Amino acid sequence: MAVPKRKHSNSRTGKRRAHDAKRPKQLMYCSHCGTAVTTHTVCPNCGYYMGRMVVESSEE
């Protein structure tokens, strides 16, 4: 089994982890009602997804 001979420096570890930070959620706007929605989800306000009615909303 491979075992490291020397300890990796904190600088080297930090360079490797530079891209591991949390990113903000991507938002898009519903084409039907204009509400901000996370990508690839049905709009909770009107029930539309990709221009089609997917879920019947109780408001209408």
C-alpha positions in Angstrom: 0.0 0.0 0.0 1.3 3.5 -0.9 2.3 5.7 2.0 3.5 9.3 1.7 7.1 9.8 2.6 6.7 13.4 3.6 4.0 15.6 4.9 2.3 17.9 2.3 2.7 21.6 3.2 -0.3 23.7 4.2 0.3 25.7 1.0 0.0 22.7 -1.2 -3.1 21.5 0.6 -4.7 24.9 0.2 -3.9 25.0 -3.5 -5.7 21.7 -4.0 -8.7 22.9 -2.0 -8.9 26.3 -3.7 -11.9 25.1 -5.9 -13.9 23.4 -3.1 -15.7 26.5 -1.8 -19.5 26.5 -1.7 -21.1 28.3 -4.7 -24.3 30.2 -4.6 -27.4 28.4 -6.0 -28.1 29.2 -9.7 -31.4 31.0 -10.1 -33.4 31.5 -13.2 -36.7 33.3 -13.7 -40.0 31.5 -14.5 -41.0 32.2 -18.1 -44.7 32.2 -17.0 -44.9 34.3 -13.8 -41.3 35.7 -13.4 -40.6 34.3 -10.0 -37.0 33.4 -9.2 -36.6 29.6 -9.2 -33.6 27.3 -8.8 -32.7 25.6 -12.0 -34.3 22.3 -13.0 -37.3 22.6 -10.6 -41.0 23.3 -11.1 -42.0 26.8 -10.2 -43.6 26.7 -6.8 -45.7 29.8 -7.6 -47.5 28.7 -10.8 -46.5 25.1 -11.4 -44.9 25.6 -14.8 -41.7 23.9 -15.9 -40.0 24.6 -19.3 -43.1 26.4 -20.6 -45.6 23.6 -19.7 -48.1 23.2 -16.9 -46.7 20.3 -14.8 -48.4 20.8 -11.4 -51.9 22.2 -10.9 -51.7 25.2 -8.6 -54.5 25.9 -6.0 -54.6 29.6 -6.8 -56.1 29.2 -10.3 
